[in-house]
Amino acid sequence: MSETHWTKGRGKLGFLTPLLGQWHHEGGAGAERFSCTRTFDKVLGGKYVELIADWSLGAGKTYQEKCLFGADKDGMVRFWSFTSDGKRSEGWLSAAPEIAPDAICFEADMDMGRARQVYWPGPDGTIMWAVESRNKAGWNRFVDHKYRAM
């Protein structure tokens, strides 16, 4: 099986180019059915990439996230996330070469400890996304989605 690679754009945030656009995932079954649409756009003159994640959790429940990826005052690439449940987080660009060579990884220190979200190219033009928490044995995956372009 051949490895899938992304073509990155130019500039400090060029590595996010493969994520630009609108992506959709559906999962679960029956009453546990859910969907999520992730929209990535360049904003503020291209200095940031904005993510808007819209979750439909069934029974009329929704969850939203607005996140900005960009450089801080020291030039380090970071993210700032705000969610509809009133929570917020921020973190930094990291690496996850054990998942994929082209993985885009961001880590953050959360109330429950270190967490990371990772995006990597799927074999069929999809985007893979996972959320993991750090434990003594390594990274523990608790969310794993496959997004298709809309």
C-alpha positions as CSV (number, residue, x, y, z in Angstrom):
1,M,0.0,0.0,0.0
2,S,1.5,3.4,-1.0
3,E,1.7,6.1,1.6
4,T,-0.5,9.2,1.0
5,H,1.2,12.6,1.3
6,W,-0.2,16.2,1.4
7,T,1.0,19.1,-0.7
8,K,1.8,22.0,1.6
9,G,1.4,25.6,0.8
10,R,3.8,28.5,1.3
11,G,4.4,30.5,4.4
12,K,4.3,29.8,8.1
13,L,0.8,28.3,8.0
14,G,1.3,26.6,4.6
15,F,1.3,23.2,6.3
16,L,-2.5,23.7,7.0
17,T,-3.3,24.1,3.2
18,P,-4.5,20.5,2.9
19,L,-7.2,21.1,5.5
20,L,-8.7,24.2,3.8
21,G,-12.3,23.7,2.8
22,Q,-15.3,21.9,4.2
23,W,-15.1,18.3,5.5
24,H,-17.9,16.0,6.9
25,H,-18.0,12.9,9.1
26,E,-20.9,10.8,10.3
27,G,-20.7,8.1,12.9
28,G,-22.5,6.2,15.6
29,A,-25.7,4.2,15.2
30,G,-29.3,4.6,16.3
31,A,-29.8,7.1,19.1
32,E,-26.0,7.5,19.2
33,R,-25.8,8.8,15.6
34,F,-23.9,12.1,15.2
35,S,-22.2,14.2,12.5
36,C,-19.6,16.8,12.4
37,T,-18.7,19.4,9.7
38,R,-15.3,21.0,9.9
39,T,-14.7,24.2,7.9
40,F,-11.2,25.6,7.5
41,D,-10.6,29.0,6.0
42,K,-7.8,31.6,5.8
43,V,-8.9,34.7,7.7
44,L,-7.5,38.1,8.7
45,G,-5.4,38.6,5.6
46,G,-4.2,35.0,5.7
47,K,-2.4,35.5,9.0
48,Y,-4.7,32.9,10.6
49,V,-6.6,29.8,9.6
50,E,-10.0,29.5,11.2
51,L,-11.7,26.2,12.1
52,I,-15.4,26.1,12.7
53,A,-16.6,22.7,13.8
54,D,-20.4,22.1,13.9
55,W,-21.5,18.9,15.6
56,S,-25.0,17.5,15.4
57,L,-25.4,15.1,18.3
58,G,-29.0,13.9,17.7
59,A,-32.2,14.8,19.7
60,G,-31.6,18.4,18.6
61,K,-28.4,18.8,20.5
62,T,-25.5,20.6,18.9
63,Y,-21.9,21.5,19.9
64,Q,-19.7,24.1,18.2
65,E,-16.1,25.1,18.2
66,K,-14.4,28.1,16.8
67,C,-10.6,27.9,16.6
68,L,-7.8,30.1,15.2
69,F,-4.4,28.7,14.2
70,G,-1.6,31.2,13.8
71,A,1.7,32.5,15.1
72,D,2.0,34.1,18.5
73,K,4.2,37.2,19.2
74,D,7.3,35.0,19.2
75,G,6.5,33.4,15.8
76,M,5.5,30.0,17.3
77,V,2.5,28.4,15.7
78,R,-0.3,27.9,18.2
79,F,-4.1,27.5,18.4
80,W,-6.8,29.2,20.4
81,S,-10.1,27.3,20.7
82,F,-13.5,28.4,22.1
83,T,-16.5,26.0,22.4
84,S,-20.3,26.4,22.8
85,D,-20.1,24.9,26.3
86,G,-18.1,27.9,27.4
87,K,-14.7,26.2,27.5
88,R,-11.6,27.3,25.9
89,S,-8.1,25.9,25.3
90,E,-4.9,26.9,23.6
91,G,-1.9,24.9,22.6
92,W,1.1,24.6,20.3
93,L,2.1,22.9,17.1
94,S,3.7,19.5,17.8
95,A,4.5,16.3,15.9
96,A,3.1,12.8,15.6
97,P,5.4,11.0,13.2
98,E,4.3,7.6,14.7
99,I,0.8,8.3,13.2
100,A,1.9,9.6,9.7
101,P,4.8,11.4,8.2
102,D,2.5,14.3,7.2
103,A,0.5,14.4,10.4
104,I,-0.5,17.9,11.6
105,C,-0.5,17.7,15.4
106,F,-1.4,20.3,18.1
107,E,-1.0,19.6,21.8
108,A,-2.5,21.4,24.8
109,D,-2.4,21.1,28.6
110,M,-6.0,20.5,29.7
111,D,-7.6,20.2,33.1
112,M,-7.3,16.4,32.9
113,G,-3.7,16.5,31.5
114,R,-2.0,16.7,28.2
115,A,-4.1,16.1,25.0
116,R,-3.5,16.3,21.3
117,Q,-5.4,16.4,18.1
118,V,-3.9,15.0,15.0
119,Y,-4.9,15.3,11.3
120,W,-3.4,13.2,8.6
121,P,-4.1,12.2,5.0
122,G,-6.4,9.3,4.4
123,P,-5.7,6.9,1.4
124,D,-8.7,8.1,-0.6
125,G,-8.6,11.9,-0.4
126,T,-10.1,11.9,3.1
127,I,-8.8,13.6,6.2
128,M,-8.2,11.4,9.3
129,W,-8.7,13.1,12.7
130,A,-8.0,11.8,16.2
131,V,-8.0,13.1,19.7
132,E,-5.7,11.5,22.2
133,S,-4.8,11.9,25.9
134,R,-1.3,11.4,27.3
135,N,-0.8,8.6,29.9
136,K,2.2,6.8,31.3
137,A,2.1,4.2,28.5
138,G,1.9,6.9,25.7
139,W,-1.0,8.3,23.8
140,N,-4.5,7.0,24.4
141,R,-6.9,7.5,21.4
142,F,-10.5,8.3,22.4
143,V,-11.8,9.9,19.2
144,D,-11.1,8.7,15.6
145,H,-12.9,10.2,12.6
146,K,-12.6,10.0,8.8
147,Y,-13.7,13.2,7.0
148,R,-14.8,13.5,3.4
149,A,-14.7,16.7,1.3
150,M,-18.1,18.4,0.9
